[in-house]
Amino acid sequence: MGRTVSDKKVQYQLFWYLLVPAVVTLTTASTAPWWWQSLFRPGYSYSETVQSSSIEPTPASSSINNTALDAERGVTSIEWDTNLHHMQIHDSVGQKFTFKCEGNGSLNNAIWGTVTYSGDSSICNAAVHSGQFSRKDGGVVQLQVTGMQTSFMGSQRFGVVSRGYGAFSSSFRFLAKGEP
């Protein structure tokens, strides 16, 4: 009729036999779900940041194809996983930088925020997320380093998922076309 002490003990042991391996797996596995990784943000190696979507923004500006011309105009070509920390400009609050992302880049690099992105977010992926250009076409984007933020709101835009996060020591935003 009622449960015995022995039944409760078996249930308790079964619970711990299932919980401990699950926690260990989630903590150590690189395939842990995004929500677990967002709770325990170990670094910049996230690969689960994109949900497929056929929406592609129209480029906000044309790409510059000539490398010499890029250098002359102060445009730095970067990889799709580059962030402010890789460039060592995360402490350059208020400064503006111009970057070029080649077309057909990888969207498998994490970003945190919407409009304002954390300094460890992929610059190119954040540019696609903000509608600056498409992944297929790539493009040139100008950003401004904005310093510490108390929180970052996640969203899905243009086929790229950004995550929410709390306070972070560095951030950036994209400048509008023609903004000084």
FENMOGI-V344352 format. One line per field, one symbol per residue. ss: DSSP state (H for helix, E for strand, - for the rest). phi: phi as a letter, one per 20 degrees, with the letter a starting at -180 (. if undefined). burial: + if it has 9 or more other ideal C-beta (glycine too) atoms within 8 Angstrom, else -. A space follows every 50 residues. Layout:
ss->???
phi->???
burial->???
This chain:
ss->----HHHHHHHHHHHHHHHHHHHHHHHH-----HHHHHH----------E ----------------HHHHHH--EEEE-----HHHH--------EEEEE E----------EE--EEE----HHHHHHH---------EEEEEEE---E- -E--EEE--EEEE-E--E--EEEE------
phi->.efegfffffffffgffefgfffffffdefdffgfffffcffrddfcddd dfbefcfegfbffeeefffgffemedfcefefcgffelcfeegnfdcdcd dffmfeeecfccobmddffeefffffffgenfaeffemrdcdccfdmfce aceeadblnddddebefbfbbbceefgnff
burial->-------+----------------++-----+-+-+++-----+-+--++ -----++-+++-++-----+----++++-++++++-+-++------++++ +-+-+-+-++++++-+++++++++++++++-++++-++++++++++--+- -+-+--+++++++++--+-++++++-----
